[in-house]
């Protein structure tokens, strides 16, 4: 069996010839981060939602190692566990046998790059990965990817004691979207971005209907395979309904008790453990993102209510038509996700009777951001600026909206077109 699998591996590795792997759009930021992380014993762990582009980043890294760093192709062992032909690699023992056979047949010399895509599909994969990373004689560079944030829980995190680096691959940013489609930064291109998706595989699809089927299949795969099967969940309907509920309430404060109350009003029985567990599973699969409530005055997290956002707006845009009219929620979602993408820690800020959508911190940088749709009247402008005016420190404060013209604020609060915000954040980050 292993001999046949090794033969199949030849078709996606460069051992004897260029396999012609699809490298996709060059994700330069992620590739640069990985390049800088090489040549040490740290395990490189690439995480992110399914179809966000992790596999393409890995292939781009392999191409870089061979063509620019002159690494011998036989020293790179690449296994994509998403491919059916490798379905029989089920356990750490299977993987160990395959790697030993690769070493015996292909005969790599010196450092070996072990690159495994979707490693969570191998039972007890931690055992072999830790063994290779800590090998006292042989030199391995370990790079793994996974579609579940729990990749870092349990034995791996405990045994490695911080001897790993984590990289998250997000769906395409607005900048990547513009570059891919060769569009200019303006309101029209921004609207196109928030009304579609950041998942690159959909960009070549000919029709909205095809994209809709793609998202339906992706949602089913994540909910059924990555969550329901993995956690042995029986109530799929509740899991899917909760996903819809959190999308419908994106940007609103919700709590587990309030969700239970909502379902109770509709004669649906559930409990605290079930709802909190399902939310954790949706977060682990990178479907939703959590934004905790934060006291600007005391600088402490507030328990109970939290905000949730969706990792990619395509699920809203293509599957749930009733959510398409909520432009304000999409704008908030866009800002929140871009802050995460740039490495900010993001919280929902509260002070007395005022709310600031986001308090974002990164190292010594701190931002207060309020998101509005349009400042259509003087009353609206005053209301939107008021919460930022109430904050008495010197950190930058920004109001972003879809307005074509910006407002000069006498106290130095920045009003910015939302399609310009990414450049401002990128400079600060």
N, C-alpha and C positions, 0 to 999 in steps of 0.2 A: 504493500500500500504506500509506504513512504517513498519508494522509488518512483511510483507514478506521480505522487504529489510534487516531488522534487522536479520531475520532468515538466509538470504544469507551471512550476515557479519560473522556469526558463523563459516563459512567454511574457512575464512582467518584470524580469530582471535583465540587466545589461551584460550578463556573464559571457555570452558568445556573440551577441549582436544587439544593436539598438532595437528595443521592442516596440518603439513608436508609441510610447505612452502619451495620452492626451494631457498636456501640461496646463491647459486652460489659460485664463487671464492671470498675468503675473501679479501675485499679491506681495508687492515689494516690502511693505512694512513688516509682515510676518516673516518673510524670507530673511530679511536683514537681522531680525531678532534672533532667528535660529543660527545664522552664520556666526554671530558674536558669541553664541552659547557653546560652541563646539570645543573639542579638544580638552575634555576633562571627564571625570568619573560621574558627573551628575546625570541623572536620568532626565531626558527632555520629554515632557508630557504635553501633548497638544490636545486640548479639549474644545468642545463646542457642539452646537446643535447639528443634528443630521443634515447633510446637504449644504452646510455653510461654506464648505470648501477645504476641509482639513486634508483630504486625500490629494487635492491638487497642490497644496503647499508642500506636502511630503514629496510628491513627484518632482516638484520644482527644486527641492533641496537635493534630491538624488541627482538630477540633471546638473545642478551646480557643482556638486562634489566631483563628478566624473569629468565634466567638460571644462570647468574653471580651476579646480583644485587638483586635477590629475590623479584622483583616487582610483586605484585599480578597481574596475567594475566587479571583479570577482570577490572583492572585499565588502560588498554591499549585499546584505540579505534582506530582501523586501517581501513581506507577506501581507496581502490584503484580505483580511478575514470577512469582508463583505462579499467576496466572490464565492459562488456556490462550489467551485471546484476545490476549494479548501475547507469545505464543510466538515470533513473528517478530522480536522485538527481541532479537537474538542477540549483537551486538557493540557495542563502544563507538561505532563509526561509526553504527550504527542508532540508538542512544540520542541521539547528537548531532543527527542529522537530525530526530528526533521533538521534541526540545526546541526546536530552531530553528523548526520548524513551529508548535509551541505558541506561541512568542513572536510569530510572524508573524500567527497567526489569533486568538489570545485577547487579545493586546496587553496584557500585564501592565505596570504602571508601577512603577518603583523596585525595591525588594528582591523577589527571587523565592525562594520556598522550594521547593527540589528535594528531594522525599522519595521514595526508591526502596526498596521492600520486596523482600528476598531478592536483593540486588544481585549476589551471586556467580553467578547464572544468566546473567549477561551477560559474554561474553568480553572481557577487557582493560578491564573497567569502570573500572579505576584511572585510565586516561588521561583520560576525560571528567570524572570526579569531581575529579581534581587540577586540571585546566584551569579548571573552574568555580570551585573554592575559591580559586584563586590569581589569578583574573581581575583585571587592574589597573584596570578601569573599572566593570564591572557588579557589582552587589551580590547575592551568593547566600548563602542559608543552606542548608547541605547536611546532610541527615539520611538515613542509609542503614541497612538492617538486613541481617543474614546469619545463617545457621545453621551457620557454620563458623568456628572461632577463627582459621583461617589467613587470614581477611579482612585481618588486620594484618601479614601477612608480605609479603615481596617489595617491589615498587615503591612501593606506597602508604606503608608504614612508612618506607622509605628517603627518599623525596622529601619527605614531610611533616615529618620530623624532630620529631615530637612535637606537631605542630599538629592534634591531634585529641583527642576525648574518647570514652571507651568506657563504655557502659552495658550491663550484662548483665541480661536478663530471665530470672528463674528460674520454675519451676513455682510454683503457689500455695503460700504459706507456711501454717503451721498457723493463724496469725491470720486470713489471708485466707479460708481454708477455713471457719473458725468464722463469720466475717462473712457469707460467701456463703450458708451454710446456716442462719444465725441460731441457732447453737448456743452453749452455754456451755462455758467452758474446764474440762474435767474428764477423768477417765480414759476414760470412754466415748467422748467426742468425739475424744480423742487416738488411741485404738485405731482408730476409724473412719478417721482421717486416714492412719495408717501402713499400714492394710490396704487402702487404695484408691489414690489418685493425687492429684497436684497439678496435673494438666493440665485446665484449665477446660472444654474442649470435651466432656469425658466426663460432666460433672455433670448434664447434661440427658438423658442416655441412660437408657432405661427398664429395661434388663436388664444383668446381668453378662455375658451372652453377647455383647451388642452392644459392651460395653466391651472384651471380649476380642478381638473382630474389629478394633476400632479400634486396639488396641495391636499386633496382628499386622501390620496394614497400615502403621502408623507405623514399626515395626521394619524391615519390608521396604523401605520407602521410604528410610530413613536408610542401612541397610546396602547396598542395591542402588544407589540413585541418588546419595546423597551420598558414599559411600565407594567401593564397588566400581567404579562407572562412572567416577567422577572420577579414581581412582588406577589404573584398568585392572587390577584384581585378578581373578585367575581362580579362586582357591580360596574360593568363597563359604562352603562347609561349614566350613572352618577358621575363617573370620572369625566366623561365627555361633557356633561352638563356643567360641571364645575369649571372646566376649561372655558366654556362659553360664558359662564357667569363672570369669571375674572376678566375676560376680554371686554365684556359689556361694561364692566365697572372700572376699566383702566383709568387710572388717575384719581379714582375715588378712594376714600379711606374705608376699608372693610376689616372685619375681624372674624375669627372662626365662629364665635357666638352669633354674630349678625348673619352669617351665611346659613347656620343651622336654623335660625329664626325664619329666614327667607324660604328655605325648603319646607319647614313646618307649615308655613302659611299656604303651601301648595300640596299639603298632605303627603310630603315625602319624608320618610323617617331616616335620620342619620344621627351621628354623634360626633363629639369633639375629636376623638381619636381618628375616626375615618376621614373627616375633612382635613385635619391638620396633616395627616399622612399623605393624602392625595395631593395637597398643595406642595409638600416636600418632594413628591415624586415628579410633579410637573416642573418644579424648579431644577431638580437633578437632571432632567432630560433637556434642559435649556429651552423649554417652551415658554415659560413665564419668568419674570424677574421681580424680585421683591425690593421695595423701597420703604425702609422703616421710618417711623415718625420720630421727629427730633425737636427738642426744645432749644430754640436759639438763645434764650436767656440763661438756662442752666447748663447748656451744652451737654445734655444727657439724652439718651434714647428714651422714648416713651413707650411703655408696653401696651399691648392690645391691638389697636388699629394699625394697619399698614396699607400701602399702595402697591398695586401690581401692574406690571406692563408686559407686553408681548415681545418676545425676542425678535420676531420678524412680522411686519405688518401684513405680509401676504396672506396669513391665515385669516385675518379680519377681512381683507379686501376681496378674497376669492371664494371664501366659504360661507361667510356670514353677512349677507347683504344688508341686514337690518342695522349693521354697525357702520356702514359706509358714510352715513350722513354726519357722524360725530367727528367733525374736523378737529375740534379742540383736543380731543383725546389723542388723535393721531399726531398732532403737533407736540404734545407733551411726551408721547412715546418716542418720537424722533429725538428730542433733546435728551431725554433720559438715556437712551441707548448710545447716543454719541458720547455722552460723558463717560459711560462705562467703557466704551471702546477706547477712549483715550486714557484709561486707567484711573479715573476719579472714583472716590468713595462718595456715594450719592445718598442723601437722605431728604425726606420731606420736612421742611422747616415750619415750626409754629411758634408764635409769640403773641400772647394775650388773644385778641380777636383776629389776628392777622395770620395769613398763610403765605409762605413762600414755597413755590413748587419744588425747588431743589436747592439744597445746600451741598455744594460739591467741593471736596478737598482732595488735594494731591500734594504730598510733601508740604512745602510752605505756601502753596497756592490755595486760596479759598474763594469761592464764587457763590453769590446768591442770584438765583435766576427765577424769574416769574414768566410764565408763558401765557400769551393771550392770542385770540384769533384775530380780531380787528379792533382798533381803537376808534370806534365809529362816532363817539361823542365826547364832549368835555367831561361828562359824568363818568363815562367808562375809563377815560385816561386817568382821572383822579383816583378812581377805585383801584385800578391796576398798579399805579405807582405807590399807593398808600402803604402797602405792606412792606415795600422796600425802603420807603422813607422812615419807617418805624425802627429800622435796625441801626444802632448807634456804634458801628465800628467802621474802619477804613477799608475793608475789603471790597473788591469790585461788586457792583450790583447791576444786574441787567434785566431789562424787560424786552422780550422778543415777541414779535408778532408777524402777521402776514401783510402788514401795511406796506405800501410802496414808498411812502415818505416817512422818515423818522422824526421823532419829536425831541427837541432839545430840552433837557430837564435842568432846572436851576441848581439842583443840589448834586449834579454830577452823575446821576443814575443814567446808565447807557440804555438807549432804546435802539434796538437793532432788528433789521430784517432777518427773519429766521434762516433764510438761505445763506446769509453771511456769517451766521453764528459759528459754523464749523471751523472757519479760518481763525476766528478769535480764540476759540477753545484750543485749537491745535498750537497756536503760538504760546499760549499760557502753559500748556501741558509739556 
